[in-house]
């Protein structure tokens, strides 16, 4: 129980910084999509559909930040849920595969199938991806990054 509390506290304190980092990417994509939609001959419907996806992604991030704010205030909040860890870590590895390959870093996944964590899926995704990106950036060629 103490280990879970410590792990959650680490996640809670690191999450806002990770979210700030994560909001920049969809905002940049959104701006690019909207600028492209304004060009003559562009497929506006497809570009606007992609822009909508970016807005939905940012909305999820904002919801998670608001949720954390409720936790910080001590108010009673909806349960965190139970997120299967390995599928999220596999998604993170997939999204970072190209940058890991360019940096000559191997990404491994370890853990027991069926392991769940008491937090929202998006929270785990943002934190794991942010930590993995930093590891890829600073580990050096030939390193192995283990997500577990």
Secondary structure, 3 states (H helix, E strand, C coil): CHHHHHHHHHHHHHHHHHHHHHHHHHHHHHHHHHHHHCCCCCCHHHHHHHHHHHHHHHHHHHHHHHHHHHHHHCCCCCCCCCEEHHHHHHHHHHHHHHHHHHCCCEEEECCCCCCEECCCHHHHHHHHHHHHHHHHHHHCCCCEEEEC
